[in-house]
Amino acid sequence: IKGSSNKEKHQFYLRRAFEYFHGALGKVTLVLGLVNCFTGIAMMKGLVDDEAIVLWAAISVAWITCLLLADGIVDKLDKDQTRFRPIREMELEMEVEMEPASNA
């Protein structure tokens, strides 16, 4: 960050560290939730039919997989928007410059 004060640089790096930590902690929480589902299902093995256990295991795996995929897709879209924003702004500026001036 060129031309920024020391405080701004510190805030930038603190925010960046928080973003990485928050994302990692969210994924760890999802994995722990999956482990919790499987251990709970394993404890129910003697009380419930095997078919019901397989159904609940499939539901929990599908739900957590969907959440991880959605997180990855949203993250990818956000990175693409950030990466291509300057190009799109330049294209819009070129379109405005190329429009003929209207005589009023």
N, C-alpha and C positions, 0 to 999 in steps of 0.2 A: 504494500500500500504506500505508494509514493506520495509525498507531500502531506501525509496525515500526522496528527500529533501522536505522542506516545500513548495517551489515554485512548484514542480511537483505535490504535493498533491493538492495544490490550483488550478492548471490548470486542474487536473483530475476532481475535484468536480465542477469547473466552466463549463467544457465541459459536464458533466453529467446533470447538471441543465439546460444547453442550450438544450440538446437533449429532455428532458422531456417537457420543455416549448415550444419548436418548434413543437413537436408532438401534444401537446394539442391545441396550437394556430391554427395548420392546421385543426384539427377536428372542432374547433369552427368556423373557416372560412367557411368550407363546410356546416355546419348547417346554418350559416347566409346566405349563398348562396341559400340554399333551401328555407329559409323563404322569401328571396327576390324574388325568382321565384313564390312562392305561392301568395305573395302580388301583384306582377305584374299581375299574371293571374287573381286574384280576381278583380283587377281594370279594366281588359279587359272584364269582364263578360257581360256588356251591349253592347259591340261592336262586339263580336265574338260569333259564335255558341257554345253551351255547349259542343258539341262533340270535337271541337278544343281545348277547355279549358282542357277537360279531357285528351286529347292526350298530350298536352304540360306538364301537371302535371305529367303524367306517365313517359314521357321522362326525366324530371328533377329529379324525384325520382329515376328512374332506374340509371341514370348517377351518382348521388351522392352515391347511394348504392354500385355501382360497384367500385367507388373510395375508399370507406371505406373498402370494402372487400379486394381489392387489397393491401391497406395499411396494413391490418391485416395479410394477407398472407405473404407479404414481411417481415414484422416484425417477424413473427413466423419462417420463413426460416432463417433469420439472427440470431435469438437466438439459433436455432438448430445447425447451423454451428459453432457458438461460443462454444456451450456446448459440441458438439461431436468432435471438432477438435483435442483435445489431445488424444482421444481414437483412432481416425483414424491415427494420426501420430505414435502412439505406434504400431498399426497393421502394418503399412508400414515398420517400423523399424524391426519388427519381421519377415516380409517377406524377407527383405534383408538379415538378419542374417541366415535364413533357406536355402537360395539359395546356391547350391554347387559351390565351386570355380572352375572356368574353368582353365584348364592347357593350357597355350599358348606356 
